[in-house]
Amino acid sequence: SGLGLAYLSIGDLDKAEDAFRDSSDFFGLGIVLLAKGERHAAIASFKKSGNPTAKGMGYLLKGDIEKAKKYFSRKPDLIISGYFNFLIGNYDKASEIFIYSKDNKKLGQLYIKTGRYSEAYEKLSMVADYNNLGELFFKIKDFERAFEYFKKAENYKRAFDALMSEGDIDRAVDFAKDIIQKEVSYPDLQLALAEIYR
């Protein structure tokens, strides 16, 4: 389910679970259940899926990545498995999978999470992932560069957050007003601006 994957990618496991259940996507449901620590329910869901990738997940859970790779019939299945390991904190396994699948965006996100900032910058720059580059600079408290990358990504709320974190309230307010005046529908930014005036 595309909706389930979208919720999974932002870490909303409850909504991802609902979306996978509603679409009878037992493979996706199994991943979410594993991420929630419900191992037995996940294995049952994988069995229902009839997907050969489910067998690969079994090997992956046992730590046998080489055997798992043989069962992943498509690159997206492998990427989902890598993301699952990322979600549950198995960073070494996730890294190995992301390197194998050449997923520089996910590898960059993993490097941010594990504090490998220069490697994160290299990988995210390769794919021009401005939003995650913004997150990288926000994490290391370089708020000006974070602002610039968030602005390029058109993530105006996070750009506003970067200015606020830098302590530049006047500039943040001017920025928000400018975006809102351009008739850009951005309710999160409008709410953030309203909080300042409250």
N, C-alpha and C positions, 0 to 999 in steps of 0.2 A: 504494500500500500504506500503510495507516494506521500499521503498525509501522515501516515505512521512514521515514515523515514524523516519527514520534515520535523515532526515533534521530537524524534530521537536525536536529530542533529543539534537541537537546541537544549537537549537534556531534560525535556518534560516527559518523564517516563509514564506518568499516569495517562496523559492524553495520547501518547504513542500506543500504550496498551489498548486503550479504547478503540483507537483507529484500526489497529491490527485485528482486534476481535471483530469489529463491525464488518471488515472486509474479508474475514476468514483467512487472513494471512498468518498461518501458523508458524512459519519460519520467523517472520518479524516479531510475532508475539513471543516466541521462544527467546529471542535476543533480549527483549525487554524484561521478561521474567528472570532471565539470568542476571541482568543488570540490577534487578531488585533483590537478588539473593534467593530467588525461588527456584532452586536448581532442579528439583524433581518435576515441578510443573513445566519448566522449560524443556526438559528432556521429553516429556509427554507431548508437548506442543511440536517439537522437532519431528517426532515420530509421525504425528498426524500430517505433517506437511508433505510427505512423499518427495521431498526435495533432496537430491544427492548432496547438496551442500550441508544438510543437517548432519550427515555422517561426518563430513569435514569438521563441523562444529564439535562433534564428540571428541575427535582427535585433538582439536584445538584446546578443549577444556582439560584434556589430559596432558597438555604441554607438548604434544608431538606435532610441531608445525609442518615438518616435511611431509608427513602423511596427510595432514589436513589439506595442504596445498593441492594434492592430487584429486581431492573431491570437490574443490571449488571450480565449477564449470565455467563461471563468468567472472570477469574482473569485479563487477559490482558486489558479488557475493563475498569476495575476498576483502573488499573495502569495508563492507558491513562488519565482517569478523574483526577487522582491525579496529574499527570504531567501537565495537563492543568491548574489546580488551582495553581500549583507551578509557571508556566509561567506568569500568570496574577497577582501574588503576594498575592493570598489567601493562605498564609502559614499555617494558623490553619487548614483549610479544607484539604489542601494537606497532612499535617502531620497526620491528623486523618485517611485519606485513606491509606497512606503508612504504618502506624502502623497496620491498619486492614488487609492489604494485605501482611504484613510481608516483605515489600520491603526495606531491610536494605540499599541497595545502594542508592536508591532515598532519603531515610530518611537521610542518611549521607550527601548527596548533599544539602538537605534542611537545615540541621543543619549548614553546612558551610555558606550558604547564610544568615542565621539568626544569625550568630555569636555564635552558641552553639558548640564550637570547641571540647570540651572533649567528648560530646555526638557524634559528627561527627566521631571522631577518633574511638570510640567504635564500631559504626555501620559499618564503612568502613573496620575496621580491621576484623570484623566477616566474611566479604565476600572477603577479600584479594583484595580490589579494590585499587591497587597501584597508578593508575593515579589520582584518586580523593584524596587519601592520600597525594600525591604530591601537589595537588592544595590546600589542607588544610594547609600544612606546608608553602607553598608559601604565602598564605594569611596572615599567622601570622609571616611572615618574617624569618622563620627558613629555610633559603635557602639550607643549607647543607642537612638537612633531606628531603627537597623537591627534591633536586637533586637525592638522593639515591632512593626515591620512583619512580620518573619519569624514572630513569634508569631501575629499576625492571620492570616497565610497558612498557619498550622499547619506551617511548615517548622522543626521543632524543632531539627534538627541545625544549621541556619544561625543560629538564635536563640542556641543554645549557643556557636557559633563567635564570634558578635558579643560575647558576654559574655567569652569567653576573650581575644579581641583587645583588649578594653578593660582586661584585666588583673584582672577581677573573678572570680577562680577560685572563691571560696566561693559566690558567687551562681550561677555557672554550674553548679557541682556540685549545689546545692540545686534549681535549676531542672530539671536532668536527672533527679534522683531523684524529684521531684514528678511529672514527666511519666511516668516509668517506673512509679511506684506507682499511677498512674491506669489501669494495664493497657493503656496505649497501646503497640501493637507498633511499635517504632521501633529496629530493629537498629543503624542508624548512630549513633544517640544512645547506645545501650548500649555500643557499641564505643568511642566517644569518651570516655565516662565511665570505661570500663575502662582506657583509655590513661593517664588521670590517676593511677589507683591502681597502675599497673604499676611 
